[in-house]
Amino acid sequence: AGGILQRCRTAFLAETTSSRRALLLGEGPGRFLEELLRTNSQVEVTCVERSPRMIAEARSRLNASGLARVHFVQADALTWQPPQSTFDLVVTNFFLDCFCREELAALVSKIAASGTADARWLLADFREPERGWRRWRGRAALAVMYGFFRVATGLSASQLTPPDEFLEAGGFRLTARRLANFEFAHSDLWRRTAA
């Protein structure tokens, strides 16, 4: 599954080449971060990650690759306060599915306010397929995943809440979506719309 998830993370990487200041939330061990820095030699990245172990892994990966330009922030995204109107790229890969509806609404609003007027938002995440056997497969997989992570990590979410309405409320418009893994995962490109 790791290859599928990484393909989802990097599906719209070509859209990042003009970005100058990026915000990555919940990056984990740095697989996407490394590809972003390779693709864009100018971007400066703020990476917010709650786990010190994940930050250490990401730093190790970047050091081995000779890549830099990253400011790591060890913080809970729900309590961290980003600067306003700063980032022209926001990335949330397999991250927004970790939050219950109320948390997600507040988090997306706060992060949207940190974006510039022309910001792009890349996200990859799980989804519930719309019909047929894919839908049943997706529902079963999501139930197992949420059950496991609630026990293992204390995850607040018990079900998947699509973030689309919150992104739209934050001034973003979906411009491209790619489905993967029998429609169980998706990659999105959102752009801020003119006020």
PEPEBEL-V73121 format. One record per backbone hydrogen bond with DSSP energy under -1.0 kcal/mol. NH is the residue of the N-H (numbers start at 1). CO is the residue of the C=O. Records with the same first field share a line. If there is no record, write none. Layout:
NH=CO + CO
This chain:
5=1
6=2
7=3
8=4
9=5
10=6
13=10
15=12
16=13
19=16
22=44
23=89
24=46
25=91
26=48
34=30
35=31
36=32
37=33
38=34
39=35
40=36
44=20
45=69
46=22
47=71
48=24
49=73
55=51
56=52
57=53
58=54
59=55
60=56
61=57
62=58
63=59
64=60
65=61
67=62
71=45
73=47
79=76
80=76
85=113
86=114
87=114
88=21
89=21
90=120
91=23
92=122
94=124
98=95
99=96
104=100
105=101
106=102
107=103
108=104
109=105
110=106
111=107
112=108
113=109
114=111
115=112
116=87
119=116
120=88
121=190
122=90
123=188
124=92
125=186
127=184
135=131
136=132
137=133
138=134
139=135
140=136
141=137
142=138
143=139
144=140
145=141
146=142
147=143
148=144
149=145
150=146
151=147
152=148
153=149
155=149
167=163
168=164
169=165
170=166
171=168
172=167
173=191
175=189
176=189
178=187
180=185
184=181
185=180
186=125
187=178
188=123
189=176
190=121
191=173
192=119
193=171
